[in-house]
Amino acid sequence: MAALSLGPSFAHVLESAPRLTKWSPSLWRETTVFKAQFQLFAVIGAPLDVAAIGCPGLLAWMLRNDRPAFWYALAAAVLYAVSLAMWFALVKPANDILATWVPGPIPENFEVIRLRWETGHMIVAGFKAVGFVSLIVALLWIRRG
């Protein structure tokens, strides 16, 4: 679940450079807001984000007597939870504004909203990436036998 949650976030990071530096404001707005490019990110991504918190959390509970694996699994769950909190703090407010945009002239606050939306996704991906590494370390530290 953690990898499936990280994948779309990492994809946002990979596509952010051209979206911020090469795409015109009208192209960015058209693809991001009006063409439902990211619709499945919500439908599929949101449950994956919740599962990416719960699965490492369950693993941490199962490893509660196996230190340091427990701490790494717990850190993974916490980092994925922080990534979701960052999405609500940074990306959702931008999404709420994007939902009010209509075809026509580019809104005056376009650059601010685009930057918040793009960098918000980068921050979310950063927390998920560190959480994923922590999960891998937890799995490698499990005592066998």
Buried (B, 14 or more C-beta within 10 A) or exposed (E): BBEBBBEBBBEBBEEBEEBBEEBEEEEBBBBBBEEEEBEEBEEEBEEBBBBBBEBBBEBBEEBEEBEEBBBBBBBBBBBBBBBBEBBEEBBEBBBEBBEEBEEEEBBEEBEEBBEBBBBBBBBBBBBBBBBBBBBBBBBEBBEEE
